[in-house]
Amino acid sequence: GEAVEIAAPTGLKNSRILVIGAGEPADFGPLEAEALGGQLVARLAKTRDGAAALWVDSLADGLASGDGVTLAEAGARAALGARLRGYRFDAYRTTLKPTDRSALQKVTLVGADASGMRAAFQPLAALASGVEMTRDLVSEPANVLHPVEFAARCQTLSDLGVKVETLGEKRMEKLGMGALLGVGRGSEIESKLVVMEWRGGKSSEAPVALIGKGVTFDTGGISIKPAAGMEAMKWDMGGAGAVVGAMAALAGRKAPVNVVGAVGLVENMPDGRAQRPGDVVTTMSGQTVEVLNTDAEGRLVLCDVMHYIQNRHKPRAMVDLATLTGAIIISLAHEYAGLFTPDDDIAEQLTSAGQDEAEPVWRMPMGPAYDKMLESPIADMKNIGGRAGGSITAAQFLKRFVKDTPWAHLDIAGVAWADKESATTPKGGSGYGVRLLDRWIRDNYENV
């Protein structure tokens, strides 16, 4: 991880040589290669260098004594790390001086197996595009990225061969989505449900379903949040952003699998039409919910979307992602996403995918005792279970809307936004979930 600059030979005019320590060969794998590329970009971003060449063959001796990754794979992963670390969201910064921006425009991989690196990087380039799309969505301000605009950006996936369908409020009313619509009642902007289909597998094959919470801004509604820190609620659509980015990645690399992605898009605002604490809403499933806290709104959005997708698409597996609870940050800080599922197989699959892609998850408990905490005296359930075990009771709420489909819930509230930079992630929207979902699907549902 250490770096040192050395003098360049006289034949290399206006050039510098940067040597970066790659670590122990036995420990060098794909993630270490990514970190190497990310470190290169992070260091050169502070200089005025416009281009860099990474000599991949310099790793040959070390890789030969390890058991991790080929040279071509190492180069491709280093390129992925460089691209992810070089991301910036400067759309609204109009007064930046050229010296405040990185001058680095190109990183070239140099090695004997150039064609191998190029082939290995092709699917990773699609993955990077998906992560970047998610980061863009999460970083946008809520006055720009409201439900209508978010739905419009989903439509751009049609250029990749994704079938995109958008449902408005009238359609959702006919379907009986009282929970989702209740959340958006206080906003002047129409709520939307967007369904994205990638058909890369056999026509007879049931799809994998990805569901995302898309609260484009969350004031808390009538149960309004404190003013301090509320600006962060622009990224309360991080789950929906991850689903869109994952769909872009899958379509971009032409994944041989059928996948349906669905995002419920709402804005939670407190006006005269907003739902009140104590209101009872009827979900699409027919189950009723007593809304005790309007700031526990994400689960109300997800439950209707999950029911709709199960009814219409009959998925063989389903994962939902949501910046659902602050309680998961108390439990896991900003290191892991919370994983909730009654299915051991899907838990092991997601845990493995998270380890392989540096998007780790930690399985949390579920069970009847937590479910009992949701009992309501006047409805089928209430939308909160109290302060104790808040992230768990939120997952138990969602489980009530799962039929026989293998299902997992990922609470990504602690990992959707990065307050500090890492090897491949600058500060800001992390893009968490895209790599995890792509790897989970690739390892378990493609060519199976």
Sequence and secondary structure as in RCSB ss.txt:
>XXXX:A:sequence
GEAVEIAAPTGLKNSRILVIGAGEPADFGPLEAEALGGQLVARLAKTRDGAAALWVDSLADGLASGDGVTLAEAG
ARAALGARLRGYRFDAYRTTLKPTDRSALQKVTLVGADASGMRAAFQPLAALASGVEMTRDLVSEPANVLHPVEF
AARCQTLSDLGVKVETLGEKRMEKLGMGALLGVGRGSEIESKLVVMEWRGGKSSEAPVALIGKGVTFDTGGISIK
PAAGMEAMKWDMGGAGAVVGAMAALAGRKAPVNVVGAVGLVENMPDGRAQRPGDVVTTMSGQTVEVLNTDAEGRL
VLCDVMHYIQNRHKPRAMVDLATLTGAIIISLAHEYAGLFTPDDDIAEQLTSAGQDEAEPVWRMPMGPAYDKMLE
SPIADMKNIGGRAGGSITAAQFLKRFVKDTPWAHLDIAGVAWADKESATTPKGGSGYGVRLLDRWIRDNYENV
>XXXX:A:secstr
  EEEE   TTSTT  EEEE    GGG  HHHHHHHHHHHHHHHTTS   EEEEEGGGGHHHHHTSSS  HHHHH
HHHHHHHHHHT    TT  S  GGGS    EEEEE S HHHHHHHHHHHHHHHHHHHHHHHHHHS TTTS HHHH
HHHHHGGGGGT EEEEE HHHHHHHT HHHHHHHTT SS  EEEEEEEE S TTS  EEEEEEEEEEE  TTS  
 STTGGGGGGTTHHHHHHHHHHHHHHHTT SSEEEEEEEEEEE  STTS  TTEEEE TTS EEEES TT  HHH
HHHHHHHHHHHHH  SEEEEEE   THHHHHHTTT EEEE S HHHHHHHHHHHHHTT  EEE    HHHHHTT 
 SSSSEES   STTHHHHHHHHHHTT  SS EEEEE TTTSEESS  SS  SEE  TTHHHHHHHHHHHTTT 
